[in-house]
Amino acid sequence: MNTSLFPSQLTEALLRRQPLLTSLHAEGTNAYRIFHGIAEGVPGLTIDRYGPLVLVQSFREPFLPDELTAIENALREKLTHSFAFAYNHRSKSSTQSFDQWHQPQPEALAEFQCQEFGTSYLLRARHPGIDPWLFLDLRAGRRFLRDRVKGLSVLNLFSYTCSIGITAATAGAREVWNVDFSSSNLDVGRRSAALNALNTLPPAQFLTLEQDCWPVMRQLAGLPVGGRSARSRKYTHFQPRLFDWVILDPPAWAKSPFGAVDVAGDYPSLFKPALLATRPEGGHIMAVNHLPSVELEAWLGILRRCATKAGRSIRSIEVISPEADFPSFDGNHPLKIAVCEI
């Protein structure tokens, strides 16, 4: 990294974002990407604001101490708000600690609150997982959803910390199911929900299900759970039913006794049950794919063919792109969001 160039690169990035940041601040949002390195001159570097926290992350090589100091100094000079500062090297091994590269001040490791559209979310710079508790590039999807779910039912699969489910509930959804196998992720979601008084709703209106998504979505779709090893596994039984909106945001790859999640090689195995759990004739499924290696048009073709084979027709697909704090040098965003009307 050329530390002498970074202050000017940061200034240019902030200037490009100024219209967006003005709009975000006006609507009660203080969580956004400050610097998107791959498109703004420093590949492997991202800088995100989460309310009172600024989180710097590297994805290739870790930054040297003098480089990290230059980044922090430029941020403190250019940003108009005070903030806690933390740095995480995302390519660390499971046995390594983030402290190996940076030991933040104690206040930077506290639990913070950030806001999006006036809705509050919890955030920690460091926790047992690797990903931040709120994915900022998915804000475009949450924005799209919040104007369209009032009075409707929402199934949020692979919900992580329930950010989309919280968006839907605060937007007036009649019923929200958040499904994830991780109790710690769902606990973050429940505590964020409580910040927005969602814990005062009837339990069925905002539900967190600590379940493997495979048996849940296949049963809701009226499909057999399947999986040889699944026969000896206990799982909660559900009757088939349909939702007005289904959110399908799987990890890139994961394996469970009930099936393997392989976004690159077998998205249809996820999309089919999610689709069959979506209300036909006007229902919607928001499908998400984070892999840069997957081309948008090829992936959309897979969704259409899968729907045809499942006996459902997709009336239309609307592609939602990340907002201006996630610029792309070629227009091919790693994050792909396809809203399919059934």
Secondary structure as the mmCIF struct_conf table of DSSP 4:
data_model
#
loop_
_struct_conf.conf_type_id
_struct_conf.id
_struct_conf.beg_label_comp_id
_struct_conf.beg_label_asym_id
_struct_conf.beg_label_seq_id
_struct_conf.end_label_comp_id
_struct_conf.end_label_asym_id
_struct_conf.end_label_seq_id
TURN_TY1_P TURN_TY1_P1 THR A 3 LEU A 5
HELX_RH_AL_P HELX_RH_AL_P1 PHE A 6 ALA A 26
TURN_TY1_P TURN_TY1_P2 GLU A 27 GLY A 28
STRN STRN1 ALA A 31 HIS A 36
HELX_RH_AL_P HELX_RH_AL_P2 GLY A 37 GLU A 40
TURN_TY1_P TURN_TY1_P3 GLY A 41 GLY A 41
TURN_TY1_P TURN_TY1_P4 PRO A 43 GLY A 44
STRN STRN2 LEU A 45 TYR A 50
TURN_TY1_P TURN_TY1_P5 GLY A 51 PRO A 52
STRN STRN3 LEU A 53 SER A 58
BEND BEND1 PHE A 59 GLU A 61
HELX_LH_PP_P HELX_LH_PP_P1 PRO A 62 LEU A 64
HELX_RH_AL_P HELX_RH_AL_P3 PRO A 65 LYS A 78
BEND BEND2 THR A 80 HIS A 81
STRN STRN4 ALA A 84 HIS A 89
TURN_TY1_P TURN_TY1_P6 ARG A 90 SER A 91
TURN_TY1_P TURN_TY1_P7 SER A 94 THR A 95
HELX_RH_3T_P HELX_RH_3T_P1 PHE A 98 GLN A 100
TURN_TY1_P TURN_TY1_P8 TRP A 101 TRP A 101
HELX_RH_3T_P HELX_RH_3T_P2 PRO A 106 LEU A 109
BEND BEND3 ALA A 110 ALA A 110
STRN STRN5 GLU A 111 GLU A 116
TURN_TY1_P TURN_TY1_P9 PHE A 117 GLY A 118
STRN STRN6 THR A 119 ARG A 124
BEND BEND4 ALA A 125 ARG A 126
BEND BEND5 PRO A 128 ASP A 131
BEND BEND6 TRP A 133 LEU A 134
HELX_RH_3T_P HELX_RH_3T_P3 LEU A 136 LEU A 138
HELX_RH_AL_P HELX_RH_AL_P4 ARG A 139 ARG A 146
TURN_TY1_P TURN_TY1_P10 ASP A 147 ARG A 148
TURN_TY1_P TURN_TY1_P11 LYS A 150 GLY A 151
STRN STRN7 SER A 153 LEU A 157
TURN_TY1_P TURN_TY1_P12 PHE A 158 PHE A 158
TURN_TY1_P TURN_TY1_P13 TYR A 160 CYS A 162
HELX_RH_AL_P HELX_RH_AL_P5 SER A 163 THR A 170
TURN_TY1_P TURN_TY1_P14 ALA A 171 GLY A 172
BEND BEND7 ARG A 174 ARG A 174
STRN STRN8 GLU A 175 ASP A 180
BEND BEND8 PHE A 181 PHE A 181
HELX_RH_AL_P HELX_RH_AL_P6 SER A 183 LEU A 195
TURN_TY1_P TURN_TY1_P15 ASN A 196 ALA A 197
HELX_RH_3T_P HELX_RH_3T_P4 LEU A 198 THR A 200
BEND BEND9 LEU A 201 LEU A 201
TURN_TY1_P TURN_TY1_P16 PRO A 203 GLN A 205
STRN STRN9 PHE A 206 GLU A 210
BEND BEND10 GLN A 211 GLN A 211
HELX_RH_AL_P HELX_RH_AL_P7 CYS A 213 LEU A 220
TURN_TY1_P TURN_TY1_P17 ALA A 221 GLY A 222
HELX_RH_3T_P HELX_RH_3T_P5 ARG A 228 SER A 232
BEND BEND11 ARG A 233 ARG A 233
STRN STRN10 PHE A 243 PHE A 243
BEND BEND12 ASP A 244 ASP A 244
STRN STRN11 TRP A 245 LEU A 248
BEND BEND13 ALA A 252 ALA A 252
STRN STRN12 TRP A 253 SER A 256
TURN_TY1_P TURN_TY1_P18 PRO A 257 PHE A 258
STRN STRN13 GLY A 259 ASP A 262
TURN_TY1_P TURN_TY1_P19 VAL A 263 GLY A 265
TURN_TY1_P TURN_TY1_P20 TYR A 267 TYR A 267
HELX_RH_AL_P HELX_RH_AL_P8 PRO A 268 LEU A 276
TURN_TY1_P TURN_TY1_P21 ALA A 277 ALA A 277
STRN STRN14 THR A 278 THR A 278
HELX_LH_PP_P HELX_LH_PP_P2 ARG A 279 ARG A 279
TURN_TY1_P TURN_TY1_P22 PRO A 280 GLY A 282
STRN STRN15 HIS A 284 ASN A 289
TURN_TY1_P TURN_TY1_P23 PRO A 292 SER A 293
BEND BEND14 VAL A 294 VAL A 294
HELX_RH_AL_P HELX_RH_AL_P9 LEU A 296 LYS A 309
TURN_TY1_P TURN_TY1_P24 ALA A 310 GLY A 311
STRN STRN16 SER A 316 ILE A 320
TURN_TY1_P TURN_TY1_P25 ALA A 324 ASP A 325
BEND BEND15 PHE A 326 PHE A 326
BEND BEND16 PHE A 329 GLY A 331
BEND BEND17 PRO A 334 PRO A 334
STRN STRN17 LYS A 336 GLU A 341
#
